[in-house]
Amino acid sequence: MKWGGGPRSGGGVLDARRLRLARPLLRRALTPPEARLWVRLRRRALDGLKFRRQHPAGVYVLDFYCAEAMLAVEVDGESHEGRGEHDARRTRWLATQGIAVIRVSAEQVRVDLGDVLDFIADRARDRIRG
């Protein structure tokens, strides 16, 4: 696998194994509820807070992350059914890193987006204030 265009462009070669270790695999596309929420979080649209999407944290990838508030926002859809212990273990590990986690259902994003955004903004402000 070429990385950086090859020898003439000053780039080098990075094998696929090292690439996998260097960055976690990100999903290719957001789910519809994630995309709907992302439109309202990106470009500092929510109270001037900067959110990143699909942000790596250790071995995990967070749906959305605000570094200033050290706050992760996870949108749980049908794929999260039966994953309670995994999600709890993940939340505990993130807490050891100082990251709080907000979990919202995909259905909440679909029907109560304004309330979800208010909740996220309130939690972020509380964490920033200390």
C-alpha positions in Angstrom: 0.0 0.0 0.0 1.5 3.3 -1.0 1.3 6.2 1.4 2.3 9.7 0.4 2.8 9.2 -3.3 6.0 7.2 -3.4 9.7 8.0 -3.6 9.5 10.9 -6.0 7.0 12.9 -4.0 9.0 12.4 -0.8 6.4 10.0 0.6 7.0 6.5 1.9 5.4 3.1 2.0 3.2 2.1 4.9 2.1 -1.5 5.0 -1.6 -2.3 5.7 -0.8 -3.9 9.1 0.8 -0.7 10.5 -2.0 1.4 9.1 -4.6 -0.7 11.0 -2.6 -0.3 14.2 -2.1 3.5 13.6 -5.8 4.4 13.3 -9.0 2.6 14.3 -11.4 1.7 11.6 -14.1 4.2 11.2 -17.5 3.5 9.8 -18.0 4.7 6.3 -21.3 6.5 6.7 -23.3 7.9 9.6 -26.7 6.4 10.4 -29.7 8.7 9.5 -30.1 9.7 13.2 -26.4 10.4 13.5 -26.4 12.5 10.3 -29.4 14.5 11.6 -27.6 15.2 14.9 -24.3 16.0 13.1 -25.9 18.7 11.0 -26.8 20.5 14.3 -23.5 19.9 16.0 -21.0 20.6 13.3 -19.4 24.0 12.7 -19.9 25.1 16.3 -23.6 25.3 15.7 -24.5 24.3 19.2 -23.6 27.1 21.6 -20.2 27.6 19.9 -19.1 24.1 21.0 -16.7 22.2 18.7 -17.7 18.6 18.1 -15.9 16.0 16.2 -17.5 13.0 14.7 -16.2 9.4 14.8 -13.5 10.5 17.2 -11.0 7.8 18.3 -10.5 7.3 22.0 -8.3 4.4 22.9 -9.7 1.3 21.1 -13.1 2.9 20.8 -14.6 5.3 18.3 -17.0 7.9 19.7 -20.0 9.0 17.7 -19.4 12.7 18.6 -16.9 14.3 21.0 -16.5 17.8 22.4 -12.9 18.1 23.7 -13.5 21.3 25.6 -16.2 19.6 27.7 -14.6 16.2 27.5 -18.0 14.9 26.5 -18.9 12.0 24.2 -22.4 11.8 22.7 -23.5 8.3 21.6 -26.5 7.7 19.4 -27.9 4.2 20.3 -30.0 2.6 17.6 -31.2 -1.0 17.2 -27.6 -2.2 16.8 -27.0 -1.5 20.5 -29.6 -4.0 21.7 -27.9 -6.6 23.8 -24.7 -4.6 24.1 -25.4 -3.3 27.6 -22.3 -4.8 29.2 -20.0 -3.7 26.3 -21.4 -0.2 26.5 -21.0 -0.1 30.3 -17.4 -1.3 30.1 -16.7 1.3 27.4 -18.3 4.1 29.5 -16.3 3.1 32.6 -13.1 3.2 30.6 -13.9 6.6 29.1 -14.6 7.9 32.7 -11.1 6.9 33.7 -9.9 9.2 30.8 -12.1 12.0 32.2 -14.7 11.7 29.4 -18.4 11.7 30.3 -20.8 9.9 28.0 -24.3 11.0 27.0 -26.4 8.2 25.4 -29.4 9.2 23.4 -31.6 6.8 21.4 -31.9 7.1 17.7 -35.7 7.5 18.2 -35.1 10.5 20.5 -33.0 12.2 17.8 -35.7 11.5 15.3 -38.7 12.8 17.3 -37.2 15.2 19.9 -34.1 16.7 18.4 -34.6 20.1 20.1 -34.7 18.4 23.5 -31.7 16.3 22.7 -29.7 19.4 21.7 -30.7 21.3 24.8 -29.7 18.3 27.0 -26.3 18.1 25.2 -25.7 21.8 25.5 -26.6 21.8 29.2 -24.3 18.9 30.0 -21.4 20.4 28.0 -21.8 23.8 29.8 -22.0 22.1 33.2 -18.7 20.2 32.5 -16.9 23.3 31.2 -17.9 25.3 34.3 -16.6 22.5 36.5 
